[in-house]
Amino acid sequence: MIHQKLIYLLHAFYTPNKLFFDNYYLDFCIKFTIALISVLIASGLLFIFVERPTMKKNWWKYRDFKKLFFE
């Protein structure tokens, strides 16, 4: 659910009228790549630190964060 808001923020940062290069298609590919990498990183971190720990049974009883996040 975070990807839509992240893409919106990136789009607002890279305004449509601002081009990195003179070629529109190259500019689109670069902006798309930046958005894709940002979404993948943010979604991966959200999954590791929020979703995966709460999938474990009795996750609120864990005292060791290493066991909670990485086992």
C-alpha positions in Angstrom: 0.0 0.0 0.0 3.0 2.3 0.3 4.0 2.2 -3.3 1.2 4.5 -4.5 2.2 7.3 -2.1 5.9 6.8 -2.8 5.3 7.1 -6.6 3.2 10.2 -6.0 6.0 11.8 -3.9 8.6 10.9 -6.6 6.4 12.3 -9.3 5.9 15.6 -7.4 9.7 15.8 -6.9 10.4 15.1 -10.6 7.9 17.4 -12.2 6.6 16.4 -15.6 7.8 19.6 -17.2 11.4 19.1 -16.0 13.5 16.9 -18.2 16.9 15.4 -17.4 17.8 15.0 -21.0 16.4 16.3 -24.3 15.0 12.9 -25.2 11.6 12.2 -23.7 11.9 8.4 -23.8 15.2 8.4 -22.1 13.9 10.7 -19.5 10.9 8.5 -18.9 13.1 5.4 -18.6 15.3 7.1 -16.0 12.4 8.4 -13.9 10.7 4.9 -14.1 13.9 3.2 -13.0 14.3 5.6 -10.0 10.6 5.0 -9.0 10.9 1.2 -9.4 14.0 1.0 -7.3 12.6 3.2 -4.6 9.4 1.3 -4.5 11.2 -2.1 -4.3 13.5 -0.9 -1.5 10.7 0.7 0.5 8.3 -2.3 0.1 11.1 -4.7 1.0 11.9 -2.8 4.2 8.3 -2.5 5.2 7.8 -6.3 4.7 10.9 -7.2 6.7 10.3 -4.8 9.6 6.5 -4.7 9.9 4.7 -7.6 8.1 7.0 -10.6 8.6 7.4 -10.2 12.4 3.6 -9.9 12.9 3.1 -13.2 10.9 4.7 -15.1 13.7 2.5 -16.6 16.4 2.7 -14.6 19.7 4.9 -12.0 18.1 4.3 -9.5 20.8 6.0 -11.8 23.4 9.4 -11.8 21.6 12.2 -10.1 23.7 15.0 -10.6 21.1 14.5 -8.4 18.0 17.0 -10.5 16.0 14.8 -13.6 16.5 11.7 -11.6 15.7 13.0 -10.1 12.5 15.4 -12.6 11.0 14.3 -16.1 12.0 
